Amino acid sequence: MVHRVRRPWTKEPVMADAQQNYIPGLEGVYVNESGMSSVDGANGRLYYRGYTIEDLAANCNFEHVAYLLLYNELPTRKQLALFKDDLIRERYLDPHLKAIIVLTPRHGHPMAVLQALVAQLAMHDPELADKTIEAKRRKALRIIAKMPLVVTYFDNLRGRERTVVRRDDLSHAANMLYMLTGKVPTPEEERIFDVALILHMDHGCNNSTFTCRVVSSTEADIYTAVVAALGSLSGPLHGGANERVIEMLESIEGLADIEPTVTEMITEGRKIPGFGHRVYKTVDPRATILRKMAEALARDRHDDRDLVKAVRFMEVTRAKLDELGKTQIWPNVDFFSGVVYKALGLPKDMFTAVFAISRVVGWTGHHFEQMENNRIYRPRLMWTGRQLGTAYIPLKDRG
């Protein structure tokens, strides 16, 4: 395999052979071992700790799968009950943290708020300096339990008529929905939100997970690793696609406008939000599950307008891509997650924050896994700059 790279000071390409191991974006490169999740892109399968995502989504809730990812075992009844109690016990924010959120500009994006406040959480953790595995696990629980409170408290301050106080009698998913919408979710709504959170918990060595592992490899604390991962997820090429899916669907007035819209996007070479994936070459299994969740919500609300529009858009887009021979571009998890979140009443700019509140389980699990057999990441960059050894020109001779 040969890659051709152009130096900025010459039109001649530089030949970089495989011995230099130059692979842009590290695509397909194995950088470590993991037992967290496995993505089978060719066959459209996803596994957490060896279990299929379909089985876990059908039989578990957030707490159940979080325990599995963090401890590498399905919990017993007693273990699950204790884990739930531990999460609820950490379901609070210190007054100092609330004061910081109050001072946060209301126009700030929830992801920026999360990144700033998780860093603050570290400074209020009484065990920050304790590097034992037991203390680190307690820190992970605090992060997982408190992140939903950060974004919901911030959202409450942005224009709610009242502040919605947490409910410790509700599950992790139900409490978050309650604090964002102001109403206790129905069992069906809670179940659907639980599934959505499960589907986003981990996904191989994605960019934010890799970021978390890279930072963890320096032996930085778990809070720092999560803050770095949040920064990665805030980038539009990683998180935020579900927001853009809803914005796109809302901009299309009727079903008759879908085909010309898709044609225009493809003709102009624009990226279609919610379509395509670096790993999956067929349907994303998470998208299949979320479509069923969207259908259930549409039936429950007797309102299928967004769903009908989304399905029609998907069908038209797939047909157009097939015509062009692009048979490996399919809807990903973001395509239907936005439809589900909107139906549940979540603010659009909260979609990526909800993603983070789920994915933090995976990030913390990868932090622990990285430290089990740690080696600091130190890749190299291929030189494409000025000729090495270029003669220095004194300032007086530069004109």
C-alpha positions as CSV (number, residue, x, y, z in Angstrom):
1,M,0.0,0.0,0.0
2,V,1.4,3.4,-1.0
3,H,0.1,6.8,0.0
4,R,1.0,10.0,-2.0
5,V,1.6,13.1,0.1
6,R,2.4,16.5,-1.4
7,R,4.8,18.9,0.3
8,P,3.5,22.5,0.4
9,W,6.7,23.8,-1.2
10,T,6.7,21.5,-4.2
11,K,4.3,20.0,-6.7
12,E,6.1,16.7,-6.6
13,P,4.5,14.0,-4.4
14,V,6.4,12.2,-1.7
15,M,6.2,8.4,-1.8
16,A,5.4,6.9,1.6
17,D,5.5,3.1,1.6
18,A,3.8,0.7,4.0
19,Q,7.0,0.4,6.0
20,Q,6.4,3.8,7.4
21,N,2.9,2.7,8.5
22,Y,1.2,5.9,7.4
23,I,-2.5,5.4,7.7
24,P,-4.5,8.7,7.8
25,G,-7.1,8.7,10.5
26,L,-5.7,5.4,11.9
27,E,-8.5,3.7,9.9
28,G,-8.5,0.0,10.5
29,V,-5.5,0.2,12.9
30,Y,-5.6,-1.9,16.0
31,V,-4.1,0.2,18.8
32,N,-5.0,-2.0,21.8
33,E,-7.0,-5.0,23.1
34,S,-10.5,-4.6,24.5
35,G,-13.3,-6.7,26.0
36,M,-15.8,-3.8,26.2
37,S,-17.6,-3.9,22.8
38,S,-17.1,-5.4,19.4
39,V,-18.4,-3.9,16.2
40,D,-18.9,-6.2,13.2
41,G,-19.2,-3.7,10.4
42,A,-19.6,-6.2,7.6
43,N,-22.5,-8.0,9.1
44,G,-24.1,-5.1,11.1
45,R,-23.6,-6.6,14.6
46,L,-22.7,-5.0,17.9
47,Y,-21.8,-6.8,21.1
48,Y,-21.2,-5.5,24.6
49,R,-19.0,-7.8,26.7
50,G,-19.9,-10.6,24.2
51,Y,-23.7,-10.2,24.4
52,T,-25.6,-9.0,21.4
53,I,-27.0,-5.5,21.6
54,E,-30.4,-6.9,20.6
55,D,-30.5,-9.2,23.7
56,L,-29.4,-6.4,26.0
57,A,-31.8,-3.9,24.6
58,A,-34.7,-6.3,24.9
59,N,-34.0,-7.5,28.5
60,C,-32.1,-4.8,30.4
61,N,-32.3,-1.2,31.6
62,F,-29.6,1.4,31.9
63,E,-28.3,0.3,35.3
64,H,-28.2,-3.3,34.2
65,V,-26.0,-2.7,31.1
66,A,-23.9,-0.1,32.9
67,Y,-23.0,-2.7,35.5
68,L,-22.1,-5.2,32.8
69,L,-19.7,-2.7,31.0
70,L,-18.1,-1.5,34.2
71,Y,-17.6,-4.9,35.9
72,N,-17.6,-7.4,33.0
73,E,-20.4,-9.5,34.5
74,L,-24.2,-9.5,34.4
75,P,-25.3,-8.5,37.9
76,T,-27.1,-10.7,40.3
77,R,-30.3,-9.2,41.8
78,K,-28.4,-8.1,44.9
79,Q,-25.6,-6.6,42.9
80,L,-28.0,-4.7,40.7
81,A,-30.0,-3.4,43.7
82,L,-26.8,-2.2,45.3
83,F,-25.6,-0.6,42.1
84,K,-28.9,1.3,41.7
85,D,-28.6,2.5,45.3
86,D,-25.1,3.7,44.8
87,L,-26.1,5.7,41.7
88,I,-29.1,7.3,43.6
89,R,-26.8,8.1,46.5
90,E,-24.6,10.2,44.2
91,R,-27.6,11.8,42.5
92,Y,-27.0,15.3,43.8
93,L,-24.9,18.5,43.1
94,D,-23.1,20.5,45.7
95,P,-24.3,24.1,46.2
96,H,-20.9,25.3,44.8
97,L,-21.6,23.4,41.5
98,K,-25.1,24.7,41.2
99,A,-23.7,28.3,41.8
100,I,-21.3,27.8,38.9
101,I,-24.2,26.6,36.6
102,V,-26.3,29.6,37.6
103,L,-23.4,31.8,36.4
104,T,-23.1,30.0,33.1
105,P,-24.3,31.9,30.1
106,R,-27.7,30.7,29.1
107,H,-26.8,30.6,25.4
108,G,-24.0,28.1,26.1
109,H,-24.3,24.7,24.4
110,P,-25.0,21.9,26.9
111,M,-21.9,20.0,25.8
112,A,-19.7,23.0,26.7
113,V,-21.5,23.2,30.1
114,L,-20.9,19.4,30.6
115,Q,-17.2,19.8,29.8
116,A,-16.7,22.7,32.2
117,L,-18.7,21.2,35.0
118,V,-17.2,17.7,34.9
119,A,-13.9,19.4,35.4
120,Q,-15.4,21.2,38.4
121,L,-16.8,17.9,39.7
122,A,-13.2,16.7,40.0
123,M,-12.3,19.5,42.3
124,H,-15.2,18.7,44.6
125,D,-14.4,14.9,44.8
126,P,-13.1,14.0,48.2
127,E,-11.2,11.1,46.7
128,L,-9.6,12.8,43.8
129,A,-6.1,12.0,44.9
130,D,-6.9,8.4,45.8
131,K,-5.7,6.2,42.9
132,T,-6.9,2.8,44.2
133,I,-9.2,0.9,41.9
134,E,-12.0,1.0,44.5
135,A,-11.8,4.8,44.7
136,K,-11.7,5.1,40.9
137,R,-14.9,3.0,40.6
138,R,-16.6,5.3,43.1
139,K,-15.5,8.3,41.0
140,A,-16.9,6.7,37.9
141,L,-20.3,6.2,39.6
142,R,-20.2,9.9,40.7
143,I,-19.6,11.0,37.1
144,I,-22.3,8.8,35.7
145,A,-24.8,9.9,38.4
146,K,-24.1,13.6,38.3
147,M,-23.7,14.3,34.5
148,P,-27.5,14.1,34.0
149,L,-28.1,16.6,36.8
150,V,-25.6,19.1,35.3
151,V,-27.4,19.3,32.0
152,T,-31.0,19.1,33.4
153,Y,-30.2,21.8,36.0
154,F,-28.8,24.0,33.3
155,D,-31.8,23.3,31.0
156,N,-34.1,24.2,33.9
157,L,-32.4,27.6,34.2
158,R,-32.7,28.4,30.5
159,G,-36.4,29.2,30.6
160,R,-38.4,26.8,32.7
161,E,-41.1,28.3,34.8
162,R,-39.9,26.2,37.7
163,T,-36.9,24.1,38.7
164,V,-37.7,20.4,38.5
165,V,-36.2,18.6,41.5
166,R,-34.7,15.2,41.1
167,R,-36.8,12.1,42.0
168,D,-34.8,9.5,43.9
169,D,-37.7,7.0,43.5
170,L,-37.2,7.0,39.7
171,S,-34.6,5.1,37.7
172,H,-31.6,6.7,36.0
173,A,-33.5,7.1,32.7
174,A,-36.8,8.1,34.2
175,N,-35.3,10.7,36.5
176,M,-33.5,12.4,33.6
177,L,-36.6,12.4,31.4
178,Y,-38.6,13.8,34.3
179,M,-36.1,16.6,34.9
180,L,-36.0,17.5,31.2
181,T,-39.7,17.5,30.5
182,G,-41.2,18.3,33.9
183,K,-43.5,15.2,33.9
184,V,-43.0,11.6,35.1
185,P,-42.5,9.4,32.0
186,T,-44.9,6.6,31.3
187,P,-43.5,3.1,31.6
188,E,-43.4,3.0,27.7
189,E,-41.5,6.3,27.6
190,E,-39.1,5.2,30.3
191,R,-38.5,1.9,28.5
192,I,-37.8,3.6,25.2
193,F,-35.4,6.1,26.7
194,D,-33.6,3.2,28.6
195,V,-33.1,1.5,25.3
196,A,-31.8,4.6,23.6
197,L,-29.2,5.1,26.4
198,I,-28.2,1.4,26.2
199,L,-27.6,1.7,22.4
200,H,-25.2,4.6,22.9
201,M,-23.1,3.3,25.8
202,D,-20.1,2.0,23.9
203,H,-19.0,1.5,20.3
204,G,-15.5,0.2,19.9
205,C,-12.6,2.6,19.5
206,N,-14.6,5.6,18.3
207,N,-13.0,9.0,18.4
208,S,-14.1,10.0,21.9
209,T,-13.3,6.6,23.4
210,F,-9.9,6.7,21.8
211,T,-9.4,10.2,23.2
212,C,-10.3,8.9,26.6
213,R,-7.9,6.1,26.3
214,V,-5.1,8.3,25.1
215,V,-5.5,10.7,28.0
216,S,-5.9,7.8,30.4
217,S,-2.6,6.3,29.1
218,T,-0.8,9.4,30.6
219,E,-2.1,8.3,34.0
220,A,-4.3,11.4,34.1
221,D,-7.3,11.0,36.5
222,I,-10.6,9.7,35.3
223,Y,-12.3,13.1,35.4
224,T,-9.6,14.5,33.0
225,A,-10.1,11.6,30.6
226,V,-13.9,12.1,30.6
227,V,-13.5,15.9,30.0
228,A,-11.2,15.2,27.0
229,A,-13.7,12.6,25.7
230,L,-16.5,15.2,26.0
231,G,-14.4,17.6,23.9
232,S,-14.1,15.0,21.2
233,L,-17.8,14.2,21.2
234,S,-18.7,17.9,20.8
235,G,-17.1,18.0,17.4
236,P,-19.6,17.9,14.5
237,L,-17.9,14.9,12.8
238,H,-18.5,12.8,15.9
239,G,-21.5,14.0,18.0
240,G,-24.4,16.2,17.0
241,A,-25.6,14.3,13.8
242,N,-29.0,13.6,15.4
243,E,-29.5,17.3,15.9
244,R,-28.8,17.9,12.3
245,V,-31.2,15.1,11.2
246,I,-34.1,16.8,13.0
247,E,-33.1,20.2,11.6
248,M,-33.0,18.7,8.1
249,L,-36.4,16.9,8.4
250,E,-38.0,20.0,9.9
251,S,-36.7,22.1,6.9
252,I,-38.6,19.8,4.5
253,E,-42.2,21.0,4.2
254,G,-43.9,17.9,2.8
255,L,-43.3,14.4,1.6
256,A,-43.2,15.6,-2.0
257,D,-40.2,17.8,-1.2
258,I,-38.1,14.9,0.0
259,E,-36.9,13.6,-3.3
260,P,-35.7,16.9,-4.7
261,T,-34.0,17.7,-1.4
262,V,-32.1,14.4,-1.5
263,T,-31.2,14.8,-5.1
264,E,-29.8,18.2,-4.4
265,M,-27.8,17.1,-1.5
266,I,-26.3,14.1,-3.4
267,T,-25.6,16.2,-6.5
268,E,-23.8,18.9,-4.5
269,G,-21.8,16.2,-2.6
270,R,-23.1,17.3,0.8
271,K,-23.0,14.9,3.7
272,I,-26.4,13.5,4.5
273,P,-27.0,13.6,8.3
274,G,-27.6,10.3,9.9
275,F,-26.2,8.3,6.9
276,G,-22.9,6.4,6.6
277,H,-20.5,5.1,9.1
278,R,-16.7,4.5,9.2
279,V,-17.2,0.9,10.3
280,Y,-20.7,-0.3,9.3
281,K,-21.0,-1.3,5.6
282,T,-24.6,-2.3,6.1
283,V,-27.5,-1.3,8.4
284,D,-26.4,-0.1,11.8
285,P,-28.2,-2.5,14.2
286,R,-28.8,0.4,16.6
287,A,-30.8,2.2,13.9
288,T,-33.0,-0.9,13.4
289,I,-33.9,-0.9,17.1
290,L,-34.4,2.8,17.3
291,R,-36.7,2.7,14.3
292,K,-38.9,0.3,16.3
293,M,-38.8,2.6,19.3
294,A,-39.8,5.6,17.1
295,E,-42.7,3.5,15.7
296,A,-43.9,2.7,19.2
297,L,-43.8,6.4,20.2
298,A,-45.7,7.3,17.1
299,R,-48.5,4.8,18.0
300,D,-48.6,6.0,21.6
301,R,-48.9,9.6,20.6
302,H,-51.2,9.0,17.6
303,D,-48.7,11.3,15.7
304,D,-46.5,9.7,13.1
305,R,-45.7,12.8,11.0
306,D,-42.0,12.9,11.9
307,L,-41.6,9.1,11.6
308,V,-43.3,9.0,8.2
309,K,-41.1,11.8,7.0
310,A,-38.0,10.1,8.3
311,V,-38.9,6.7,6.8
312,R,-39.7,8.3,3.4
313,F,-36.4,10.2,3.5
314,M,-34.5,7.0,4.3
315,E,-36.2,5.1,1.4
316,V,-35.5,7.9,-1.1
317,T,-31.9,8.3,0.0
318,R,-31.2,4.6,-0.2
319,A,-32.7,4.4,-3.6
320,K,-30.6,7.3,-4.9
321,L,-27.4,5.9,-3.4
322,D,-28.1,2.5,-4.9
323,E,-28.5,4.1,-8.3
324,L,-25.0,5.6,-7.8
325,G,-23.6,2.2,-6.7
326,K,-23.1,3.4,-3.2
327,T,-24.5,0.3,-1.6
328,Q,-22.5,0.6,1.7
329,I,-24.1,3.8,3.0
330,W,-26.9,3.1,5.3
331,P,-28.7,5.0,8.1
332,N,-26.7,5.0,11.4
333,V,-27.8,5.4,15.0
334,D,-28.2,9.1,14.7
335,F,-30.9,9.0,12.0
336,F,-33.7,7.6,14.3
337,S,-32.3,8.7,17.7
338,G,-33.2,12.3,16.9
339,V,-36.8,11.3,16.0
340,V,-37.0,9.4,19.3
341,Y,-35.6,12.2,21.4
342,K,-37.9,14.8,19.8
343,A,-40.9,12.6,20.4
344,L,-39.9,12.2,24.1
345,G,-39.8,16.0,24.3
346,L,-36.1,16.6,24.6
347,P,-34.7,20.0,23.5
348,K,-32.7,19.7,20.3
349,D,-29.5,21.0,21.6
350,M,-29.6,18.4,24.4
351,F,-29.4,15.4,22.0
352,T,-25.5,15.3,22.0
353,A,-25.5,15.8,25.8
354,V,-27.8,12.8,26.2
355,F,-25.4,10.8,24.0
356,A,-22.6,11.8,26.4
357,I,-24.6,10.8,29.4
358,S,-24.9,7.4,28.0
359,R,-21.4,7.1,26.5
360,V,-19.7,8.1,29.7
361,V,-20.3,4.5,30.9
362,G,-18.2,3.3,28.1
363,W,-15.6,6.0,28.6
364,T,-15.1,5.1,32.2
365,G,-15.0,1.4,31.4
366,H,-12.3,2.0,28.8
367,H,-10.4,4.1,31.3
368,F,-10.2,1.1,33.7
369,E,-9.4,-1.3,30.8
370,Q,-6.6,1.0,29.6
371,M,-4.9,1.1,33.0
372,E,-4.9,-2.7,33.3
373,N,-2.0,-3.0,30.9
374,N,-1.1,0.5,30.2
375,R,1.4,1.9,27.7
376,I,1.3,5.6,26.8
377,Y,0.2,6.3,23.2
378,R,2.9,7.9,21.2
379,P,2.3,7.7,17.4
380,R,4.3,9.7,14.8
381,L,3.5,12.2,12.2
382,M,4.8,12.0,8.6
383,W,6.9,15.0,7.7
384,T,5.5,17.1,4.8
385,G,7.0,20.4,5.7
386,R,9.9,22.5,4.4
387,Q,13.0,20.8,3.2
388,L,14.9,19.5,6.2
389,G,18.1,21.5,6.8
390,T,16.8,24.6,4.9
391,A,19.3,27.4,5.2
392,Y,18.3,30.0,7.8
393,I,18.0,33.5,6.4
394,P,18.9,36.3,8.8
395,L,16.2,38.9,9.5
396,K,18.3,41.7,7.9
397,D,18.3,39.7,4.6
398,R,14.5,39.1,4.4
399,G,13.6,42.5,3.2
